[in-house]
Amino acid sequence: MTSARVIAIVDDDPSVRRALRRLVQSAGYMAQTFASARQFLDWLPRGRAGCLVLDIHLDGMSGFDLQERLVADGAGVPVILITAHDDASTRARIEKSGAAGHLWKPVDD
């Protein structure tokens, strides 16, 4: 499969990673999952994602920080942000982030 068919998922919750992996695979895509932004960045030089589903609230580097780094590095990976925090400040930051889209948790499969 080409890199466009690989969807990377970064979330620190194992149950969310499993659910999103199943959802992505049921749509015919390959899924690569990561528990942290650091794990994703370590994989990125040898892997290529057609899209990144990215939790906003992660230990260490946040999802917003990772997205900003990817943009600064010219990675060109479309990002879909996910979060359980549906408040005005989070919504505003998502709108300013330039993400391709966003989802509110829980995400049903």
Residue pairs with C-beta under 8 A, 6 or more apart in sequence:
1 30
2 50
3 47
3 48
3 49
3 50
4 50
5 28
5 29
5 30
5 50
6 29
6 30
6 31
6 32
6 47
6 48
6 49
6 50
7 24
7 29
7 30
7 31
7 32
7 49
7 50
7 51
7 52
7 53
8 31
8 32
8 33
8 34
8 40
8 43
8 47
8 49
8 51
8 52
8 53
8 77
9 17
9 20
9 21
9 24
9 31
9 32
9 33
9 34
9 52
9 53
10 33
10 34
10 35
10 36
10 37
10 39
10 40
10 52
10 53
10 54
10 55
10 58
10 63
10 66
11 17
11 20
11 33
11 35
11 53
11 54
11 55
11 58
11 82
12 35
12 36
12 55
12 57
12 58
12 59
13 55
14 35
16 55
16 82
16 105
16 107
17 33
17 34
17 35
19 107
19 109
20 31
20 33
20 53
20 107
20 109
21 31
21 33
22 109
23 107
23 109
24 30
24 31
24 53
25 31
26 109
29 50
32 43
32 47
32 49
34 40
34 43
36 58
36 59
36 60
36 61
37 58
37 60
37 61
37 62
37 63
37 65
37 66
38 60
38 61
40 52
40 66
41 66
41 69
44 75
49 77
50 77
50 78
51 77
51 78
51 79
51 80
51 100
52 70
52 77
52 78
52 79
52 80
53 80
53 82
53 103
54 63
54 66
54 67
54 79
54 80
54 81
54 82
55 63
55 81
55 82
55 83
56 62
56 63
56 64
56 81
56 82
56 83
56 85
56 90
56 94
57 63
57 83
57 84
57 85
58 66
61 69
63 81
63 83
64 81
64 93
64 97
67 79
67 81
67 97
67 98
67 99
70 77
70 79
71 98
78 100
79 97
79 99
79 100
80 99
80 100
80 101
80 102
80 103
81 94
81 97
81 99
81 101
81 102
81 103
82 102
82 103
82 104
82 105
82 107
83 90
83 94
83 102
83 104
83 105
84 104
84 105
84 106
86 104
94 102
